[in-house]
Amino acid sequence: MDTIKLHELAMGGLQERFSHELERVISNIADENTPPDKVREITIKVKLKPNKERTRVAIENHVTTKLAPYDPVTTIGHIAHHRGRSYLLEIDPTPVLPITPEAEEHNRKITQLDTKTAAGGM
């Protein structure tokens, strides 16, 4: 009996999926937005389910990947209240000197919150 080779299983489908997941892992390792020292993992699972007569086997292949998560992106915000409405002002941690209106716009972004602060709070 010849040995079954993984690259031949499912007419090469298992090898194809493994290669695809390996590319994802390599891309994740190269991404500077992920921690360089986190372990990445590729798991190949092969399930074999025989029929009652034990003459045939359904072979199910799974390839799963665990990638490193992206590093968090943080910012600083300030909550302001004006005319009964609340606003979130994002403070840019690398401000530009406020010489022009464009520089002022760069220094903060204002987002209106869906809350009203008048008559009893938020």
C-alpha positions in Angstrom: 0.0 0.0 0.0 1.4 3.4 -1.0 1.7 6.1 1.6 -0.8 8.9 1.2 1.0 12.2 0.9 -0.6 15.4 2.4 0.0 17.4 -0.8 -2.1 14.8 -2.7 -5.0 14.7 -0.2 -8.3 16.1 -1.5 -6.7 16.4 -4.9 -4.2 19.0 -3.6 -6.9 21.0 -1.8 -5.3 20.6 1.6 -1.9 21.8 0.3 -3.6 24.7 -1.4 -5.3 25.8 1.8 -2.1 25.4 3.8 -0.1 27.5 1.3 -2.8 30.2 1.5 -2.7 30.3 5.3 1.1 30.3 5.3 1.0 33.4 3.1 -1.4 35.1 5.6 1.0 34.2 8.5 4.0 35.6 6.6 2.0 38.8 5.8 1.0 39.1 9.5 4.6 38.7 10.6 5.8 41.4 8.1 3.0 43.8 9.2 4.6 46.4 11.5 1.2 47.0 13.1 1.5 43.6 14.9 3.8 42.6 17.7 6.9 40.9 16.2 7.4 38.4 19.0 3.9 36.9 19.1 3.6 33.2 18.0 1.5 32.6 14.9 0.0 29.1 14.4 -1.3 27.0 11.5 -3.3 23.9 12.4 -4.2 21.1 10.0 -7.0 18.9 11.2 -8.0 15.8 9.3 -11.3 14.0 10.3 -12.1 10.5 9.1 -15.7 9.2 9.4 -16.2 5.7 8.2 -19.5 4.3 7.0 -21.3 1.5 8.9 -19.8 -1.2 6.7 -16.3 0.3 7.2 -15.8 0.2 3.5 -15.7 4.0 2.8 -14.4 6.9 4.8 -15.4 10.6 4.5 -12.3 12.7 4.9 -12.7 16.2 6.1 -9.8 18.6 6.1 -9.5 21.9 8.1 -6.7 24.4 8.0 -7.0 27.1 10.7 -4.7 30.0 11.5 -4.1 32.1 14.6 -2.5 35.4 13.8 -1.1 38.1 16.0 -3.6 40.8 16.7 -3.0 44.4 15.5 -1.4 46.7 18.0 -4.0 49.1 19.5 -4.4 52.6 18.1 -5.0 55.1 20.8 -6.0 58.8 20.8 -7.0 61.4 23.3 -10.4 62.9 23.5 -12.1 65.7 25.4 -15.9 65.8 26.1 -17.4 69.3 25.6 -21.0 70.5 26.2 -22.6 73.2 24.2 -26.2 74.3 24.0 -27.5 71.0 25.5 -25.5 68.8 23.3 -22.3 66.8 24.0 -19.4 66.7 21.7 -16.2 64.6 21.5 -13.2 66.6 20.5 -10.2 64.4 19.4 -6.9 65.9 20.4 -4.2 65.2 17.9 -1.1 64.0 19.9 1.2 65.6 17.2 -0.4 69.1 16.8 0.5 71.6 14.2 1.0 75.2 15.3 -2.3 77.0 15.0 -1.3 79.7 12.5 -3.8 78.9 9.9 -7.5 77.7 9.9 -6.2 74.5 8.3 -3.8 73.9 11.2 -6.6 74.4 13.7 -8.7 71.8 11.9 -5.7 69.4 12.0 -5.4 69.9 15.8 -8.9 68.7 16.6 -11.8 66.7 15.1 -15.2 67.3 16.6 -17.8 64.5 16.7 -21.3 65.2 17.9 -22.5 62.5 20.4 -26.1 61.3 20.3 -26.8 62.5 23.8 -28.4 65.6 25.2 -27.1 67.1 28.4 -29.9 69.5 29.2 -32.6 68.7 31.7 -31.3 65.9 33.7 -28.0 64.9 32.1 -27.1 62.3 29.5 
